[in-house]
Amino acid sequence: DGKHLAQQSLIIEELLTHDLSMRQLRVEMEKEKAPVLNQQINLSEKFLAALPFKLTAAQEKVVSDINFDLEKSTPMQRLVQGDVGSGKTVVAALAMLKAIESGYQAAIMAPTELLEEQHFQNFKNWLEPLGINVIWLSGKLKTAAKREAIEKINSAEGQVVVGTHALFQEGVEFLKLGLIVVDEQHRFG
């Protein structure tokens, strides 16, 4: 039940070890370089104006925090948590728009084909009216469609790419990848 002193000591030791290893990972990550995503072309404002709802204060705070991280020259590692329907996908779209506004590609990787298809439809509906080319790369695509999607990714014609594990298969080489969003990262192991 976790109430025995020995169990509590083990729990604390485990949490401390995890925290220290995460801190060490962050220090190592800060040595790496990442593209600075700070250009503004008003895509985000157009996107927000087209939404049938306003962002909540919590969403605005998370978007602000993400934008702050993306404007640094070190890689961002941020976990966005929330209940189903809390607007995490809209937050991801805004982060991806920041990458696109800065001249980079963005990708979102989903753990299942069903979620991947939902993301593809959402991003297509939201971003294509803004002139953004959204590409779908799935293991279930026919050979010709898959080849075409990979060519668009490799040439940066595909500005937003939605997929599963297919995103890191052989032959997929992003020309100018600036942001990767991993949905339900815990399901990838």
GUDOFI-957991 format. One record per atom (N, C-alpha, C): residue number from 1; residue in one letter; atom name; y, z, x. Coordinates in steps of 0.2 Angstrom, whole numbers, plus 2048, in hexadecimal, padded with zeros to 3 digits. Example, Ala and Ser with C-alpha at 12.3 -4.5 7.8 and 13.67 -1.06 7.14 Angstrom:
 num residu atome  c2  c3  c1
   1      A     N 7E4 827 842
   1      A    CA 7EA 827 83E
   1      A     C 7F0 827 842
   2      S     N 7F5 823 840
   2      S    CA 7FB 824 844
   2      S     C 800 827 840
//
This chain:
 num residu atome  c2  c3  c1
   1      D     N 7FA 800 804
   1      D    CA 800 800 800
   1      D     C 806 800 804
   2      G     N 806 800 80B
   2      G    CA 80B 800 80F
   2      G     C 80F 806 810
   3      K     N 80D 80C 80E
   3      K    CA 811 812 80E
   3      K     C 80F 817 814
   4      H     N 809 815 817
   4      H    CA 807 819 81D
   4      H     C 80B 818 822
   5      L     N 80D 81D 826
   5      L    CA 811 81C 82C
   5      L     C 80F 817 831
   6      A     N 809 816 832
   6      A    CA 806 811 837
   6      A     C 808 80A 834
   7      Q     N 807 809 82D
   7      Q    CA 808 803 82A
   7      Q     C 80F 801 82B
   8      Q     N 814 806 829
   8      Q    CA 81B 805 82A
   8      Q     C 81D 803 831
   9      S     N 81A 806 836
   9      S    CA 81C 804 83D
   9      S     C 81A 7FD 83E
  10      L     N 814 7FB 83C
  10      L    CA 811 7F4 83D
  10      L     C 816 7EF 83A
  11      I     N 818 7F1 834
  11      I    CA 81D 7EC 830
  11      I     C 823 7EC 834
  12      I     N 826 7F1 836
  12      I    CA 82C 7F1 839
  12      I     C 82C 7ED 840
  13      E     N 826 7EE 843
  13      E    CA 825 7EB 84A
  13      E     C 824 7E3 849
  14      E     N 821 7E1 843
  14      E    CA 820 7DA 842
  14      E     C 827 7D7 840
  15      L     N 82B 7DA 83C
  15      L    CA 831 7D8 83A
  15      L     C 836 7D7 840
  16      L     N 836 7DC 844
  16      L    CA 83A 7DC 84B
  16      L     C 838 7D6 84F
  17      T     N 831 7D5 850
  17      T    CA 82F 7D0 854
  17      T     C 831 7C9 851
  18      H     N 830 7C8 84B
  18      H    CA 832 7C2 848
  18      H     C 83A 7C1 849
  19      D     N 83E 7C6 848
  19      D    CA 845 7C6 848
  19      D     C 847 7C4 84F
  20      L     N 844 7C7 854
  20      L    CA 845 7C6 85B
  20      L     C 843 7BF 85D
  21      S     N 83D 7BC 85B
  21      S    CA 83B 7B5 85C
  21      S     C 840 7B0 859
  22      M     N 842 7B2 853
  22      M    CA 847 7AD 850
  22      M     C 84E 7AD 854
  23      R     N 850 7B3 856
  23      R    CA 856 7B3 85A
  23      R     C 855 7AF 860
  24      Q     N 850 7B0 864
  24      Q    CA 84E 7AC 86A
  24      Q     C 84E 7A4 868
  25      L     N 84B 7A2 863
  25      L    CA 84B 79B 861
  25      L     C 852 799 860
  26      R     N 856 79D 85C
  26      R    CA 85D 79B 85B
  26      R     C 861 79A 862
  27      V     N 860 79E 866
  27      V    CA 863 79E 86D
  27      V     C 861 797 870
  28      E     N 85B 796 870
  28      E    CA 858 78F 873
  28      E     C 85B 789 86F
  29      M     N 85C 78A 869
  29      M    CA 85E 784 865
  29      M     C 866 783 866
  30      E     N 869 788 868
  30      E    CA 870 787 869
  30      E     C 872 784 870
  31      K     N 86D 783 874
  31      K    CA 86D 77F 87A
  31      K     C 86C 778 879
  32      E     N 869 776 873
  32      E    CA 869 76F 871
  32      E     C 86F 76C 86E
  33      K     N 870 766 86E
  33      K    CA 875 762 86C
  33      K     C 874 75F 865
  34      A     N 879 75F 861
  34      A    CA 878 75C 85A
  34      A     C 87E 758 859
  35      P     N 87E 752 855
  35      P    CA 884 74F 853
  35      P     C 889 753 84F
  36      V     N 88F 753 851
  36      V    CA 894 756 84D
  36      V     C 896 752 847
  37      L     N 895 755 841
  37      L    CA 896 751 83B
  37      L     C 89C 754 837
  38      N     N 8A2 751 839
  38      N    CA 8A8 753 837
  38      N     C 8AD 74E 834
  39      Q     N 8AB 748 833
  39      Q    CA 8AF 743 830
  39      Q     C 8AF 744 828
  40      Q     N 8B4 742 825
  40      Q    CA 8B5 743 81E
  40      Q     C 8B7 73C 81B
  41      I     N 8B3 739 817
  41      I    CA 8B5 733 813
  41      I     C 8B5 733 80C
  42      N     N 8B5 73A 80A
  42      N    CA 8B6 73B 803
  42      N     C 8B0 73A 7FE
  43      L     N 8AA 739 802
  43      L    CA 8A4 737 7FE
  43      L     C 8A2 73E 7FA
  44      S     N 8A3 744 7FD
  44      S    CA 8A1 74A 7FA
  44      S     C 8A5 74B 7F4
  45      E     N 8AC 74A 7F4
  45      E    CA 8B0 74B 7EF
  45      E     C 8AE 746 7E9
  46      K     N 8AD 740 7EA
  46      K    CA 8AB 73B 7E5
  46      K     C 8A4 73D 7E2
  47      F     N 8A0 740 7E6
  47      F    CA 899 742 7E4
  47      F     C 89A 748 7DF
  48      L     N 89E 74D 7E1
  48      L    CA 89F 753 7DD
  48      L     C 8A3 751 7D6
  49      A     N 8A8 74C 7D7
  49      A    CA 8AB 74A 7D1
  49      A     C 8A6 747 7CC
  50      A     N 8A1 744 7CE
  50      A    CA 89C 740 7CA
  50      A     C 897 745 7C7
  51      L     N 896 74B 7C9
  51      L    CA 891 74F 7C7
  51      L     C 894 752 7C0
  52      P     N 88F 753 7BB
  52      P    CA 891 755 7B5
  52      P     C 892 75D 7B4
  53      F     N 892 760 7BA
  53      F    CA 893 767 7BA
  53      F     C 897 769 7C1
  54      K     N 89A 76F 7C1
  54      K    CA 89D 771 7C7
  54      K     C 899 776 7CB
  55      L     N 89A 776 7D2
  55      L    CA 896 77A 7D6
  55      L     C 897 781 7D4
  56      T     N 892 785 7D5
  56      T    CA 893 78D 7D4
  56      T     C 897 78F 7DB
  57      A     N 899 795 7DA
  57      A    CA 89C 798 7E0
  57      A     C 897 799 7E6
  58      A     N 891 79B 7E4
  58      A    CA 88C 79B 7E9
  58      A     C 88A 794 7ED
  59      Q     N 88A 78F 7E9
  59      Q    CA 889 789 7EB
  59      Q     C 88F 786 7F0
  60      E     N 895 788 7EE
  60      E    CA 89B 786 7F2
  60      E     C 89A 78A 7F8
  61      K     N 898 790 7F8
  61      K    CA 898 794 7FE
  61      K     C 893 791 803
  62      V     N 88D 78F 801
  62      V    CA 888 78D 805
  62      V     C 88A 786 808
  63      V     N 88D 782 804
  63      V    CA 88F 77B 806
  63      V     C 894 77C 80C
  64      S     N 899 781 80B
  64      S    CA 89E 783 810
  64      S     C 89B 785 816
  65      D     N 896 789 816
  65      D    CA 892 78C 81C
  65      D     C 88E 786 81F
  66      I     N 88B 782 81B
  66      I    CA 888 77C 81E
  66      I     C 88D 777 822
  67      N     N 892 776 81E
  67      N    CA 897 771 822
  67      N     C 89A 774 828
  68      F     N 89B 77B 828
  68      F    CA 89D 77E 82E
  68      F     C 898 77D 834
  69      D     N 891 77E 832
  69      D    CA 88C 77D 837
  69      D     C 88B 776 839
  70      L     N 88C 771 835
  70      L    CA 88C 76A 837
  70      L     C 891 768 83B
  71      E     N 897 76B 83B
  71      E    CA 89C 769 83F
  71      E     C 89C 76C 846
  72      K     N 896 76F 848
  72      K    CA 895 772 84F
  72      K     C 891 76D 852
  73      S     N 891 76D 859
  73      S    CA 88D 769 85D
  73      S     C 886 76C 85E
  74      T     N 884 771 85B
  74      T    CA 87D 774 85C
  74      T     C 879 773 855
  75      P     N 873 772 856
  75      P    CA 86F 771 850
  75      P     C 86F 776 84A
  76      M     N 870 774 844
  76      M    CA 870 779 83F
  76      M     C 869 77B 83D
  77      Q     N 867 781 83C
  77      Q    CA 861 783 839
  77      Q     C 863 788 833
  78      R     N 863 786 82D
  78      R    CA 865 78A 827
  78      R     C 860 789 822
  79      L     N 85E 78F 81F
  79      L    CA 859 790 819
  79      L     C 85E 791 813
  80      V     N 85D 78C 80E
  80      V    CA 860 78D 808
  80      V     C 85B 78F 803
  81      Q     N 85C 795 800
  81      Q    CA 857 798 7FB
  81      Q     C 85A 798 7F4
  82      G     N 856 797 7EF
  82      G    CA 859 798 7E8
  82      G     C 853 796 7E4
  83      D     N 854 798 7DD
  83      D    CA 84F 797 7D8
  83      D     C 84F 78F 7D7
  84      V     N 84A 78D 7D3
  84      V    CA 849 786 7D1
  84      V     C 84F 785 7CC
  85      G     N 853 780 7CD
  85      G    CA 858 77E 7C9
  85      G     C 85F 781 7CB
  86      S     N 85F 785 7D1
  86      S    CA 865 788 7D3
  86      S     C 86A 784 7D7
  87      G     N 868 77D 7D8
  87      G    CA 86D 778 7DB
  87      G     C 86C 777 7E3
  88      K     N 866 779 7E5
  88      K    CA 865 778 7EC
  88      K     C 865 770 7EE
  89      T     N 863 76C 7EA
  89      T    CA 862 765 7EB
  89      T     C 86A 762 7EB
  90      V     N 86E 765 7E7
  90      V    CA 875 762 7E7
  90      V     C 878 765 7EE
  91      V     N 877 76B 7F0
  91      V    CA 879 76D 7F7
  91      V     C 876 769 7FC
  92      A     N 870 767 7FC
  92      A    CA 86D 762 801
  92      A     C 871 75B 801
  93      A     N 872 759 7FB
  93      A    CA 876 752 7FA
  93      A     C 87C 753 7FE
  94      L     N 880 758 7FD
  94      L    CA 887 759 800
  94      L     C 886 759 807
  95      A     N 881 75D 80A
  95      A    CA 880 75D 811
  95      A     C 87E 756 814
  96      M     N 87A 752 810
  96      M    CA 878 74B 812
  96      M     C 87F 747 812
  97      L     N 883 748 80D
  97      L    CA 889 744 80D
  97      L     C 88D 745 813
  98      K     N 88E 74B 815
  98      K    CA 891 74D 81B
  98      K     C 88F 749 821
  99      A     N 888 748 822
  99      A    CA 885 744 827
  99      A     C 887 73D 826
 100      I     N 887 73A 820
 100      I    CA 888 733 81F
 100      I     C 890 732 820
 101      E     N 894 736 81E
 101      E    CA 89B 736 81F
 101      E     C 89D 735 827
 102      S     N 899 738 82B
 102      S    CA 89A 738 832
 102      S     C 896 733 836
 103      G     N 893 72E 832
 103      G    CA 890 728 835
 103      G     C 889 729 836
 104      Y     N 885 72E 834
 104      Y    CA 87E 72F 835
 104      Y     C 87A 72E 82F
 105      Q     N 873 72E 831
 105      Q    CA 86E 72E 82B
 105      Q     C 86C 735 82A
 106      A     N 86A 736 824
 106      A    CA 867 73C 822
 106      A     C 860 73B 81E
 107      A     N 85C 740 81F
 107      A    CA 855 740 81C
 107      A     C 853 746 819
 108      I     N 84F 746 814
 108      I    CA 84D 74B 810
 108      I     C 845 74B 810
 109      M     N 842 750 812
 109      M    CA 83A 74F 812
 109      M     C 838 754 80D
 110      A     N 834 752 808
 110      A    CA 831 756 803
 110      A     C 829 757 804
 111      P     N 826 75C 802
 111      P    CA 81F 75E 803
 111      P     C 81A 75A 7FF
 112      T     N 81D 757 7F9
 112      T    CA 818 754 7F5
 112      T     C 81B 74D 7F3
 113      E     N 817 749 7F1
 113      E    CA 81A 742 7EE
 113      E     C 81E 743 7E8
 114      L     N 81C 748 7E3
 114      L    CA 81F 749 7DD
 114      L     C 826 74B 7DF
 115      L     N 827 750 7E3
 115      L    CA 82E 753 7E5
 115      L     C 832 74D 7E8
 116      E     N 82E 749 7EC
 116      E    CA 832 744 7F0
 116      E     C 834 73F 7EB
 117      E     N 831 73D 7E6
 117      E    CA 833 738 7E1
 117      E     C 839 73B 7DD
 118      Q     N 839 742 7DB
 118      Q    CA 83E 745 7D8
 118      Q     C 845 744 7DC
 119      H     N 844 746 7E3
 119      H    CA 84A 746 7E7
 119      H     C 84C 73F 7E8
 120      F     N 848 73A 7E8
 120      F    CA 84A 733 7E9
 120      F     C 84E 731 7E3
 121      Q     N 84C 732 7DD
 121      Q    CA 84F 731 7D7
 121      Q     C 856 734 7D7
 122      N     N 856 73B 7D8
 122      N    CA 85D 73E 7D8
 122      N     C 862 73B 7DD
 123      F     N 85F 73A 7E3
 123      F    CA 864 738 7E8
 123      F     C 866 731 7E7
 124      K     N 862 72D 7E4
 124      K    CA 863 726 7E2
 124      K     C 869 726 7DD
 125      N     N 868 72A 7D8
 125      N    CA 86D 72A 7D2
 125      N     C 873 72D 7D5
 126      W     N 873 732 7D9
 126      W    CA 879 735 7DB
 126      W     C 87D 731 7E1
 127      L     N 879 72E 7E5
 127      L    CA 87D 72C 7EB
 127      L     C 87E 724 7EB
 128      E     N 879 720 7E8
 128      E    CA 87A 719 7E8
 128      E     C 881 717 7E5
 129      P     N 883 71A 7DF
 129      P    CA 88A 719 7DD
 129      P     C 88F 71A 7E2
 130      L     N 88E 71E 7E7
 130      L    CA 893 71F 7EC
 130      L     C 892 719 7F2
 131      G     N 88E 715 7F1
 131      G    CA 88D 70F 7F6
 131      G     C 888 711 7FB
 132      I     N 884 717 7FA
 132      I    CA 87F 719 7FF
 132      I     C 878 716 7FE
 133      N     N 875 714 803
 133      N    CA 86F 711 803
 133      N     C 869 716 803
 134      V     N 866 718 7FE
 134      V    CA 860 71D 7FE
 134      V     C 85A 719 7FE
 135      I     N 856 71B 803
 135      I    CA 84F 718 805
 135      I     C 84A 71D 803
 136      W     N 844 71B 800
 136      W    CA 83E 71F 7FF
 136      W     C 839 71D 804
 137      L     N 836 721 807
 137      L    CA 830 720 80C
 137      L     C 82B 725 80A
 138      S     N 826 722 807
 138      S    CA 820 726 804
 138      S     C 819 722 807
 139      G     N 814 727 808
 139      G    CA 80E 724 80A
 139      G     C 80B 720 804
 140      K     N 80D 720 7FE
 140      K    CA 80A 71C 7F9
 140      K     C 80D 715 7F8
 141      L     N 813 714 7FC
 141      L    CA 816 70D 7FB
 141      L     C 811 708 7FE
 142      K     N 811 702 7FB
 142      K    CA 80E 6FC 7FD
 142      K     C 810 6FA 804
 143      T     N 80C 6F7 808
 143      T    CA 80D 6F5 80F
 143      T     C 814 6F2 810
 144      A     N 816 6ED 80C
 144      A    CA 81C 6E9 80C
 144      A     C 822 6ED 80B
 145      A     N 821 6F2 806
 145      A    CA 827 6F6 804
 145      A     C 828 6FB 809
 146      K     N 822 6FE 80C
 146      K    CA 823 703 811
 146      K     C 826 700 818
 147      R     N 824 6FA 819
 147      R    CA 827 6F6 81F
 147      R     C 82F 6F5 81E
 148      E     N 831 6F3 818
 148      E    CA 838 6F2 817
 148      E     C 83C 6F9 817
 149      A     N 839 6FE 815
 149      A    CA 83C 705 815
 149      A     C 83D 707 81C
 150      I     N 838 706 820
 150      I    CA 838 708 827
 150      I     C 83D 703 82B
 151      E     N 83E 6FD 829
 151      E    CA 843 6F9 82D
 151      E     C 84A 6FB 82B
 152      K     N 84B 6FD 825
 152      K    CA 851 700 823
 152      K     C 853 706 826
 153      I     N 84E 70B 827
 153      I    CA 84F 711 82A
 153      I     C 851 710 832
 154      N     N 84D 70B 835
 154      N    CA 84E 70A 83C
 154      N     C 854 707 83E
 155      S     N 857 703 839
 155      S    CA 85D 700 83A
 155      S     C 863 704 837
 156      A     N 862 709 835
 156      A    CA 867 70E 832
 156      A     C 86A 70B 82B
 157      E     N 867 706 829
 157      E    CA 869 703 822
 157      E     C 868 709 81D
 158      G     N 862 70C 81E
 158      G    CA 860 712 81A
 158      G     C 864 718 81C
 159      Q     N 869 719 818
 159      Q    CA 86E 71F 81A
 159      Q     C 86B 726 818
 160      V     N 867 726 812
 160      V    CA 864 72C 810
 160      V     C 85D 72A 80F
 161      V     N 858 72E 812
 161      V    CA 851 72C 811
 161      V     C 84D 732 80E
 162      V     N 849 730 809
 162      V    CA 846 736 806
 162      V     C 83E 734 807
 163      G     N 83A 739 809
 163      G    CA 833 738 80A
 163      G     C 82F 73F 80B
 164      T     N 829 73E 80C
 164      T    CA 825 743 80E
 164      T     C 823 743 816
 165      H     N 81D 744 818
 165      H    CA 81B 744 81F
 165      H     C 81C 73D 821
 166      A     N 81D 738 81D
 166      A    CA 81E 731 81F
 166      A     C 824 730 823
 167      L     N 829 735 823
 167      L    CA 82F 734 827
 167      L     C 82E 735 82E
 168      F     N 828 738 830
 168      F    CA 827 738 837
 168      F     C 821 735 83A
 169      Q     N 81F 730 836
 169      Q    CA 819 72B 838
 169      Q     C 81C 727 83E
 170      E     N 817 724 841
 170      E    CA 818 71F 846
 170      E     C 81C 719 844
 171      G     N 821 717 847
 171      G    CA 825 711 845
 171      G     C 82B 713 842
 172      V     N 82C 719 83F
 172      V    CA 832 71B 83C
 172      V     C 837 71E 841
 173      E     N 83C 71B 843
 173      E    CA 841 71D 848
 173      E     C 848 71C 845
 174      F     N 84A 722 843
 174      F    CA 851 722 841
 174      F     C 856 71F 846
 175      L     N 85B 71B 844
 175      L    CA 85F 719 849
 175      L     C 865 71E 84B
 176      K     N 867 722 845
 176      K    CA 86C 726 847
 176      K     C 86B 72C 842
 177      L     N 866 730 843
 177      L    CA 864 736 83E
 177      L     C 869 73C 840
 178      G     N 86C 73E 83B
 178      G    CA 871 744 83C
 178      G     C 86F 74A 839
 179      L     N 86B 74A 833
 179      L    CA 869 750 82F
 179      L     C 862 74F 82C
 180      I     N 85E 754 82D
 180      I    CA 858 754 82A
 180      I     C 857 75A 825
 181      V     N 856 759 81F
 181      V    CA 855 75E 81A
 181      V     C 84D 75F 818
 182      V     N 84A 764 819
 182      V    CA 843 765 818
 182      V     C 843 76A 812
 183      D     N 840 767 80C
 183      D    CA 840 76A 806
 183      D     C 839 76E 806
 184      E     N 83A 775 804
 184      E    CA 834 779 804
 184      E     C 830 779 80B
 185      Q     N 834 77A 810
 185      Q    CA 831 77A 817
 185      Q     C 82B 77E 818
 186      H     N 82A 784 814
 186      H    CA 825 788 815
 186      H     C 81E 784 813
 187      R     N 81F 77F 80F
 187      R    CA 818 77C 80D
 187      R     C 816 777 812
 188      F     N 81A 776 818
 188      F    CA 818 771 81D
 188      F     C 814 775 823
 189      G     N 814 77B 822
 189      G    CA 810 77F 827
 189      G     C 814 781 82D
//
